[in-house]
């Protein structure tokens, strides 16, 4: 079990309570992060708390506040905020069960793996997990995490449970104003729809995240490796933008034709492989990359 839990507490469903730990399900620790340095000295750039006159202000002299008009604010002391904080019982209260499809994906925020805190908690943990699987439901609750009350969704995930924090309604922008320029009765033409559906059918499959590469991060790593090895970076250039689309029908037909060309008949492929003769080629010497220390 991982050593450092992000949060420790209990899950409660009616009279059933058991201890759990939360661990972040996503990480950005593998991402390359660039810092700012002074060119001449190589020293890191740091930032200070300064006022509008440019004078540095000590931490004990800083107060939070709400600016209700330009240049005028209401100070908010820590003691004021303390009054707003709900009592943190370190408990996830499950109050409702819903279909997963009833939650718009835009409301999902941060995912966490949920694990039982000890051996005695496993019986209740497994019972809740299997009940969620069998009912095909998601449990909704509320909990205080990092001094903020959050809506959470708890669902089965393989052998365990995963908890996702949800955004509040006021945090999500309404879509209507972004689509107001679209004609309300606009519909695609039938032949265009047929081609689009054919293209979707040909490109359909299961989502595999390993097939998608973060080209920016890979390119950035190559630039760093190249500078450390004192060589030119082998960075692929940007793809040439496609020409201007004159006709949506022509574009769809061309796309469908290209998708056809990507799939060779099985018999043709087998025949070609049987008649193919092996070619000798010089083995390429693998490149060795240094690791940054």
C-alpha positions in Angstrom: 0.0 0.0 0.0 1.3 3.5 -0.8 2.7 5.3 2.2 1.3 8.8 2.0 -2.5 9.2 1.7 -3.9 12.5 0.5 -6.9 12.1 2.9 -7.9 9.7 5.7 -11.4 9.3 7.0 -14.5 7.2 6.9 -17.2 6.3 4.4 -20.7 6.2 5.9 -23.9 4.7 4.5 -26.7 4.9 7.0 -25.4 3.0 10.0 -22.5 1.4 8.1 -19.1 3.2 8.6 -15.6 2.0 7.7 -12.2 3.8 7.5 -10.6 4.6 4.1 -7.7 6.4 2.5 -7.7 8.5 -0.6 -4.8 8.6 -3.1 -4.7 10.9 -6.1 -5.4 8.9 -9.3 -3.6 11.3 -11.6 -0.1 12.8 -11.4 1.9 15.4 -13.3 5.2 14.5 -11.6 6.6 13.0 -14.9 6.0 16.3 -16.8 9.0 18.4 -17.6 8.8 21.8 -16.0 10.8 24.8 -17.0 12.0 27.4 -14.5 13.2 31.0 -15.0 16.9 31.9 -14.6 19.0 35.0 -14.9 21.1 34.6 -18.2 24.3 36.1 -16.8 24.5 34.3 -13.5 22.3 31.2 -14.0 20.6 31.9 -10.7 16.9 31.0 -10.2 14.3 33.8 -10.4 12.2 34.1 -7.3 9.2 36.3 -6.6 8.4 38.4 -3.6 5.3 40.0 -2.1 5.4 43.6 -3.1 2.8 46.4 -2.9 1.8 48.7 -5.7 4.7 51.0 -4.8 7.2 48.2 -5.4 8.1 47.8 -1.7 8.4 44.3 -0.2 5.7 43.4 2.3 6.3 40.9 5.1 4.0 37.9 5.4 2.6 39.0 8.8 1.6 42.4 7.2 -0.5 40.8 4.5 -4.3 40.4 4.8 -6.8 38.8 2.5 -9.7 40.9 1.2 -12.5 41.4 -1.3 -12.2 44.4 -3.7 -15.8 45.7 -4.1 -14.7 48.6 -6.2 -11.4 49.9 -7.7 -9.0 50.7 -4.8 -11.4 49.8 -2.1 -11.6 46.4 -0.3 -13.1 44.7 2.7 -10.5 42.9 4.8 -11.3 39.2 5.6 -9.4 37.9 8.6 -8.6 34.2 9.2 -11.0 34.2 12.1 -13.8 35.3 9.8 -13.0 32.4 7.5 -12.8 30.0 10.4 -16.5 30.8 11.2 -17.4 29.6 7.7 -15.6 26.3 7.9 -18.0 23.4 8.5 -17.1 20.9 11.2 -14.7 18.4 9.5 -15.8 15.0 10.6 -13.5 13.3 8.1 -16.5 11.4 6.9 -17.8 10.9 3.4 -21.6 10.7 3.8 -23.3 8.8 1.0 -26.8 10.4 0.6 -27.9 9.4 -2.9 -27.4 6.8 -5.7 -27.7 7.8 -9.4 -27.0 6.5 -12.9 -23.5 7.4 -14.0 -25.0 8.6 -17.3 -27.1 11.2 -15.4 -23.9 13.1 -14.4 -22.7 15.4 -17.2 -18.9 14.7 -17.6 -18.3 18.4 -17.4 -19.0 18.2 -13.6 -16.2 15.7 -12.9 -13.1 17.3 -11.4 -10.4 15.2 -9.6 -10.3 11.4 -9.3 -9.0 9.6 -6.2 -8.4 5.9 -5.6 -10.1 4.7 -2.4 -8.6 1.9 -0.4 -9.7 0.3 2.9 -7.6 1.7 5.8 -7.2 -1.7 7.5 -8.1 -5.4 7.3 -11.2 -5.0 9.4 -12.6 -2.4 6.9 -12.5 -4.8 3.9 -15.8 -6.5 4.6 -17.8 -3.3 4.4 -15.6 -2.0 1.6 -16.2 -5.0 -0.6 -19.9 -5.0 0.2 -20.3 -1.4 -1.0 -18.1 -2.1 -4.0 -20.1 -5.1 -5.1 -23.5 -3.4 -4.4 -22.5 -0.5 -6.7 -21.4 -2.9 -9.4 -24.6 -5.0 -9.2 -26.9 -2.0 -9.1 -24.9 -0.1 -11.8 -25.2 3.0 -9.6 -22.9 5.7 -8.4 -23.0 6.9 -4.8 -23.2 10.7 -4.3 -22.0 12.3 -1.1 -20.3 15.3 0.4 -17.0 15.6 2.3 -14.7 18.3 3.5 -11.3 18.1 1.7 -8.6 20.7 2.1 -11.0 23.0 4.1 -13.6 23.0 1.3 -16.8 21.0 1.2 -17.0 19.0 -2.0 -19.6 17.0 -3.8 -18.2 13.5 -4.5 -19.2 10.5 -6.7 -18.1 7.1 -5.5 -18.1 4.2 -8.0 -16.7 0.7 -8.4 -13.3 0.5 -10.2 -12.0 -3.1 -10.8 -11.1 -4.6 -7.4 -11.6 -1.3 -5.6 -13.4 2.0 -5.5 -12.7 5.4 -7.1 -14.0 8.7 -5.8 -14.3 11.8 -8.0 -14.9 15.3 -6.8 -17.7 17.1 -8.7 -17.9 20.8 -9.6 -20.8 22.8 -8.1 -23.4 24.1 -10.5 -22.2 27.7 -10.3 -18.7 26.6 -11.4 -19.9 25.4 -14.8 -20.6 27.9 -17.5 -23.9 27.5 -19.3 -23.5 26.3 -22.9 -26.4 28.2 -24.5 -24.6 31.5 -25.0 -21.7 29.7 -26.8 -24.1 28.0 -29.3 -26.5 30.9 -29.8 -25.2 31.6 -33.4 -26.1 28.1 -34.5 -29.5 28.0 -36.3 -32.0 26.2 -34.1 -33.4 24.1 -36.9 -30.1 23.4 -38.7 -29.8 19.8 -39.9 -27.2 18.0 -42.0 -28.2 16.8 -45.4 -28.9 13.1 -45.7 -26.0 12.2 -48.1 -23.6 14.1 -45.9 -24.9 12.4 -42.8 -24.5 8.9 -44.5 -20.8 9.7 -45.4 -20.1 11.0 -41.9 -21.6 7.9 -40.3 -19.6 5.7 -42.6 -16.4 7.5 -41.6 -17.3 7.2 -37.9 -18.0 3.4 -38.4 -14.6 2.9 -40.1 -12.7 4.8 -37.4 -14.6 3.3 -34.4 -12.8 1.3 -31.8 -12.0 1.1 -28.1 -10.2 4.0 -26.5 -6.5 3.2 -25.9 -4.7 6.1 -24.2 -1.3 4.6 -25.0 -1.8 5.4 -28.7 -1.9 9.1 -28.0 1.4 10.8 -27.4 2.1 14.2 -25.7 4.2 15.5 -28.6 5.0 18.7 -26.7 6.5 16.8 -23.8 8.4 14.4 -26.0 9.7 17.3 -28.1 10.8 19.2 -25.0 12.6 16.1 -23.7 14.4 15.7 -27.0 15.6 19.3 -27.0 16.9 18.9 -23.4 18.7 15.6 -24.3 20.2 17.2 -27.4 21.6 20.1 -25.5 23.1 17.8 -22.9 24.6 15.7 -25.6 25.7 18.7 -27.7 23.9 17.7 -30.8 21.1 19.0 -33.0 17.6 18.1 -31.7 15.7 15.5 -33.7 12.3 17.3 -33.4 9.6 16.6 -36.0 8.3 19.7 -37.6 4.7 20.8 -37.5 2.3 19.1 -39.9 1.5 21.1 -43.0 -2.1 22.5 -42.5 -4.7 20.9 -44.8 -5.9 22.9 -47.7 -9.1 25.0 -47.5 -12.2 22.8 -47.6 -14.2 23.8 -50.6 -17.1 21.3 -50.2 -18.0 19.3 -47.1 -19.2 16.5 -49.4 -15.8 16.3 -51.2 -14.0 16.3 -47.9 -16.1 13.5 -46.5 -15.8 11.4 -49.6 -12.0 11.9 -49.6 -11.8 10.9 -45.9 -13.9 7.7 -46.5 -11.7 6.8 -49.5 -8.6 7.3 -47.4 -10.0 5.1 -44.6 -10.6 2.4 -47.2 -7.1 2.6 -48.4 -5.8 2.0 -44.9 -7.3 -1.5 -44.8 -6.0 -4.1 -47.2 -8.0 -7.3 -47.8 -6.9 -10.2 -45.6 -6.2 -12.5 -48.6 -4.1 -9.9 -50.4 -2.1 -9.3 -47.3 -1.4 -13.0 -46.7 -0.5 -13.5 -50.3 1.9 -10.6 -50.3 3.6 -11.8 -47.1 4.0 -15.4 -48.5 5.7 -14.2 -51.7 7.8 -11.6 -50.1 11.6 -12.3 -50.0 13.6 -11.2 -47.0 15.9 -8.3 -47.5 19.2 -7.8 -45.7 19.5 -4.4 -44.1 22.2 -2.9 -42.0 21.3 -2.8 -38.3 21.0 0.6 -36.9 23.1 1.5 -33.9 20.8 2.4 -31.0 21.2 5.9 -29.7 22.1 6.3 -26.1 20.5 9.1 -24.1 21.9 10.5 -21.0 19.7 10.9 -18.0 19.5 14.3 -16.4 20.9 14.4 -12.9 
